[in-house]
Amino acid sequence: MKRMMISALFLFLFMAVTLPAKAQNSPPIKGMASTVGLYVYPKNKQSATQQLTDESQCYSNAKTQTGFDPNATTTASAAKKQDPKSADKPAAQGAVRGAVISGATGGDPAAGARRGAILGGIKAKRKEKQETDQADKQADAAKTASQPLDNFKRSLSACLDSRSYSVK
């Protein structure tokens, strides 16, 4: 597998060096900048290998300046949605537990069921609040996650612009 990748890289470099200058200026090269959604065009007829080198260096520079690596980001898992049928399940389980415990200890099973249902409902509300808080935190993180990427893109664009590339 490695040999194929190395062979393909050498073939690409050979083709890039041997192509006439007109063919090199037409399409943009797919380099490191394309991974973050930027299009880079050479202004001074830079070769494809030069463009790839410049993009790689500017990409590393942007990572250093911003402290953000777009390839290292992960997405948070989506919050689970509760099934409406199971909304009363904790209260029912609490009622059953309360009735059994109360009946086993010689107390009134109906009173134990009421107490168990109340405790089960409280437990369910706490769990629901925790899930809501976690979903809110994930939403806040998603809002602020775009800021480091924007800073990274600006840094990468500025570096490539200083090396005579048009970046869109």
N, C-alpha and C positions, 0 to 999 in steps of 0.2 A: 504494500500500500504506500509506504514511504517512498519507494523507488518511483512509483507512478507519479506521485506528487512532485518529486524533484525533477523528473523528466518533463512533466508538464510545465513546471516553472522555467526550466532551461529553454524549452520550446517557445514559451511565451516571450522570454527575454530575447531570444534569437529573432523571432518574428518582429518584435518591437524595434530592434536595432536595424533590421534589414528593410523594413517598410519605407516607402518613400515619404517625404515630409508632408505631402498633401493628405495621405491616408491617415497619418497620425493625428492631425488636427480636427478631424471630423467628429467622431463620437467621444464622449467623455470616458475616462478610464474608471473602472470600478475598483476603487481603492478603499482605504480605511475610512475616509470621509463618508462614503456611501452607507456605511453601517449605521450612521446616525441621521441619515436622510439629507445629506448635503450633496450638491452636484458641483464638481470642480472642473473648470476648463482652463487650459494653459493660455496665457496672454502673449507670451514671448516664444511660442513654438518649442516649448520644452518637450523632451522625449517622454515616452510612456514610462520608461524606467526612472527617469528623473522625477516625474510626477509621483510615482509610487513611493520613491524614497522620501520626497518632500512631505507627502501625506503621512507617511509612517512617523517621520520625525516630529511633525506638527501634532500628530495624534498623541505621541508620548509626552510632548511638551504640554498639551492641554490637560492630560491626566495629572501631570505634576502640578500645574498651576491651580487647577480646580479641586484636586483631591477626589475626583469622580471618575470612575471607569464604567462606561456604558455596557461593556461586556460582562461586568461582574454583578449587574443588578438582577434582582429576582422579583417576581411578582408575588404578592400576598394571596393566600387562598381565600376564596369567597366565603363569606359567613353562611352558615347553614340556616335555612329557613325552617321554622317549626311547622309541623303538620297541624292543621286546625283540629283534626280529630284527637290528637294527643294532648291538647291544651289542658284538659281536665284530668289527665292521667296521674300527675303527681298527687292531686287532691284525693283521687280514688284510691291510690296506693296507700296514702296516709290514713285514710278511713279504714281500710282493711287492716292495716297494721295496728291501729288504735283499738279496733274492735277485738282483734285476736289477743292483744296484750291485756286489755281490760278484762276480757272474758276468762283468760288464763289465770289472772290474779284474783278472780272472784269479784270483780267490779261490774259495772253496768256496761255491756258492749256498745250500746247506742251512744252513751256519753263518750266512750273511748273513740268511737268512730267519728264523732263530731270534732273532738280535739285533734285526732289524727288528720282529718280533712283540712282543718285550719292550718296545722303545721305543714302539711304537704303543699297547700296553696302558698304559704309564705316561702317555702323552699323554692317553688317554681318561679315566684316573682323575683327572688334574688338571682336565680340562674338567668332569667330573662333580662334582668338589668345588667348582669355581667356581659351577656352576649351583645346587648345594645351598646354598652360602653366600648367593647372590643370592635364592633362594626364602625362606631364613630371614630375610633383611633385609626382604623384602616382607611377610612375616608379622608381623614386629615393627612395621613401619610401619602395618599395618592395625590392630594392637591399639592403638597410640597415637594413631591418627587420630580415634578417637571422643572423646578427651578435649577437644580444641579445640572440637568441635561442642557437647559438653555445656556447656562454659563459655559459648559463644556463646548457647545457649538459655537458660541461667540469667540472663545479662545482659539479654537481650531480655525475658524474663518479668518480671524485677524492674522494668525501665523501664515496661513496660505496666501492671504492677500499681500502680505509683506514679501512673499516670494514670487509675486507676479502671476497669481492665479485669480480667476474670477470664480467666486463661490456663491452659489444660490441655494 
